[in-house]
Amino acid sequence: MIDSLVGVTFFNSNVDRDILKVFSITTYVFYSHQPPKNLFGPVYLESTSNYEELHLKTVLLQSRLVKFFPWRYINDYDFFVYHDYRIDVHKIFFKELQINQFPLFLKHREGGLYIHELLRNFERGRIGANVFPYVNRLINGRFDLPIMENGVVCLQKSNYMDVDLFLENFEVIKRDQLVVPVLLNEKFTYFKYNLNHRRYFHVNSKKFKPSNLFFRFLSFIYARL
C-alpha cells in the first residue's frame, strides 16, 4: 500500500519553522521562496517558481493548489497524501490507509456542521461579515453540510473538484473548510481519527515551545509501539 502513495506538503519560508522532519514515504516538498533544510527520508524539493501555473499566484493560492490538485504537478502517481508542514504524519497512518476509500478527509476536530464552522471563522476574525452573502449564494442554504479537517488530505487523481471553481470561490472566502465541502462532486469518506490522535499525527506549534518538543518526542515513540 505504501508503495502506491506519494506524500505532498508545502513549505512557506515566511511563516513555517524549518524544524526536523522525518518522512516515511516518498514526499514532494513544494516551497515558495527558500527550501527547508532539516529533512530526512525520501524527499524531493520542488520550487513553485518552476511551475507556470503556480509561480504568478500568491503563496496562499500556491499552497492550496498543491494541496487539493497535486497531480497537476506530480505525474507519476495516482494516490496522494497531503499534509500541512506543521503536521508530522506517522508511518502507521500510511499502513492503515485503504485507497478504495479515497478521497479521504479527517473528521473535524471541533465537530459540527457547515454553519458552525462559518460562525467559528467569523468569531475568530478569519472572515468578515461581507463574506456571508457570498457564502449564502455559494451553498444555496445548505448550512447543514458536513465539514472536514484539511490538515491531512488523501486524494486520488480525478475530477473530484473543479479547479477553476475552487480558485474562484477560494479567492473570496479563503477558508478550505468553507469552500471544499460545497464543491466536492463525488462521495468522500472520513478517516476514523482526527488530528488529536497522536498515534497517527503530531501538530507542531507555530512558535517554538519546549513543551511541544517534549510531546513531539513522545508522539514519535507512541507511533512506533
C-alpha positions in Angstrom: 0.0 0.0 0.0 2.7 2.5 0.9 4.4 2.0 -2.4 1.2 3.2 -4.2 1.2 6.5 -2.4 3.2 9.7 -2.7 3.3 12.4 0.0 2.9 16.1 -0.7 3.5 19.1 1.6 4.1 22.9 1.2 6.8 24.9 3.0 6.2 28.7 3.2 9.6 30.0 4.4 7.9 33.2 5.6 5.8 31.5 8.2 6.8 27.9 8.6 9.5 26.8 11.0 12.3 24.7 9.4 12.1 22.0 12.1 13.4 18.5 11.8 11.1 16.5 9.6 11.3 12.7 9.0 9.4 11.4 6.1 8.2 7.7 5.9 7.2 7.7 2.2 8.4 9.4 -0.9 7.3 13.0 -0.4 7.4 16.1 -2.6 8.1 19.3 -0.6 6.9 22.4 -2.5 8.3 25.7 -1.4 7.6 29.3 -2.3 10.9 31.2 -1.5 13.6 29.3 0.4 13.6 25.5 0.7 13.6 23.8 4.2 16.9 22.1 5.1 16.2 19.8 8.0 14.6 17.0 6.1 15.3 13.2 6.3 13.9 10.4 4.2 12.9 10.1 0.5 12.2 13.7 -0.3 12.1 15.8 -3.4 12.3 19.6 -3.2 10.2 21.5 -5.7 10.2 25.3 -6.2 6.9 26.7 -7.2 8.7 29.1 -9.5 9.3 26.1 -11.8 5.6 25.7 -12.5 3.9 28.2 -14.8 0.5 27.7 -13.1 1.9 28.4 -9.6 4.7 31.0 -9.7 2.5 34.0 -10.6 0.0 33.3 -7.8 0.1 34.3 -4.2 1.7 31.9 -1.8 -1.7 31.1 -0.3 -3.1 30.0 -3.6 0.1 28.1 -4.4 -0.3 26.1 -1.3 -4.0 25.3 -1.9 -3.4 24.2 -5.5 -0.6 21.8 -4.3 -2.9 20.6 -1.5 -6.0 19.9 -3.5 -4.7 19.2 -7.0 -1.2 17.7 -6.6 -1.5 15.6 -9.8 -1.2 18.8 -11.8 2.5 18.9 -10.7 3.4 15.3 -9.9 2.8 13.0 -12.9 3.9 9.5 -11.8 1.3 8.7 -9.1 -2.4 8.4 -8.7 -2.8 8.4 -4.9 -1.7 11.4 -2.9 -1.4 12.2 0.8 -1.0 15.9 1.5 -0.2 17.2 5.0 0.4 20.7 6.2 4.1 21.3 7.0 3.4 21.7 10.8 1.9 18.2 10.9 4.0 15.1 11.4 2.3 12.1 9.8 3.5 8.8 11.3 4.2 5.7 9.3 1.4 3.7 10.8 -1.1 6.1 9.2 0.0 5.1 5.7 -0.2 1.4 6.7 -3.9 1.7 7.6 -5.0 3.6 4.6 -7.3 2.0 2.1 -7.1 3.6 -1.4 -10.6 2.4 -2.3 -11.8 4.9 0.2 -10.2 8.0 -1.5 -11.0 10.9 -1.5 -10.5 10.7 2.3 -10.6 13.5 4.8 -10.1 13.7 8.5 -13.0 14.3 10.9 -13.1 17.9 12.0 -11.6 18.3 15.5 -14.2 20.8 16.7 -17.1 18.9 15.1 -20.3 20.4 13.9 -21.7 21.3 10.5 -21.0 24.0 7.9 -22.9 26.7 9.9 -20.8 26.0 13.0 -17.5 26.4 11.0 -18.8 29.5 9.4 -19.6 31.1 12.7 -16.3 29.9 14.3 -14.3 31.6 11.5 -16.3 34.8 11.9 -15.9 34.9 15.7 -12.1 34.4 15.3 -11.8 37.2 12.8 -10.8 34.9 9.9 -13.6 36.1 7.7 -15.6 39.3 7.7 -19.4 39.8 7.6 -19.0 40.9 3.9 -18.4 37.2 3.0 -21.8 36.0 4.4 -23.9 37.0 1.3 -21.3 35.3 -1.0 -21.3 32.2 1.1 -25.1 32.0 1.1 -25.2 32.2 -2.7 -22.5 29.5 -2.9 -24.1 26.9 -0.7 -27.7 27.8 -1.6 -28.9 27.4 2.0 -27.1 24.1 2.7 -25.8 25.1 6.1 -26.1 21.5 7.3 -23.3 20.3 5.1 -20.7 18.1 6.9 -17.2 19.7 7.3 -13.8 18.1 7.4 -10.3 18.7 8.7 -8.0 19.6 5.7 -4.6 19.4 7.5 -4.2 15.9 6.0 -5.9 15.1 2.8 -5.9 11.8 0.9 -6.8 12.1 -2.8 -6.9 10.0 -6.0 -6.2 11.7 -9.3 -9.7 12.5 -10.6 -12.1 15.3 -11.3 -13.5 15.3 -7.8 -13.5 19.1 -7.7 -13.3 21.7 -10.5 -10.1 23.7 -10.1 -11.4 26.9 -11.7 -14.5 26.9 -9.4 -12.3 26.2 -6.4 -10.0 29.2 -7.3 -12.9 31.5 -8.0 -14.5 30.8 -4.6 -11.4 30.5 -2.5 -10.1 33.9 -3.6 -13.2 35.4 -1.9 -13.7 33.1 1.1 -10.1 31.9 1.7 -11.1 29.1 4.1 -10.7 25.4 3.0 -13.4 24.1 5.3 -15.9 26.6 3.9 -15.1 26.1 0.2 -14.3 22.4 -0.3 -17.4 20.7 1.2 -19.6 22.7 -1.3 -17.6 21.9 -4.4 -16.9 18.1 -4.0 -18.8 16.4 -6.8 -18.3 12.8 -5.7 -18.7 10.9 -2.5 -16.0 11.2 0.1 -15.2 9.3 3.3 -13.7 10.2 6.7 -10.7 8.6 8.3 -11.8 7.3 11.7 -9.4 9.6 13.7 -8.7 13.3 13.6 -5.5 15.3 14.2 -5.8 14.9 18.0 -4.8 11.3 17.7 -1.0 11.2 18.3 -0.6 7.6 17.1 -1.1 9.0 13.6 -0.2 12.7 13.8 1.5 15.4 15.7 0.7 19.0 15.2 3.6 21.3 15.9 3.1 24.8 17.3 3.7 27.8 15.1 6.3 29.1 17.6 8.9 27.1 19.5 7.7 25.8 22.8 9.8 23.4 25.0 6.6 21.5 25.9 5.7 21.0 22.2 9.2 19.5 21.6 8.7 17.1 24.5 5.2 16.0 23.3 6.5 15.6 19.8 9.1 13.2 21.0 6.5 11.2 22.9 4.3 11.2 19.8 7.1 9.6 17.7 7.6 6.9 20.4 3.9 6.2 20.7 3.5 5.9 16.9 6.1 3.2 16.8 4.8 1.0 19.7 
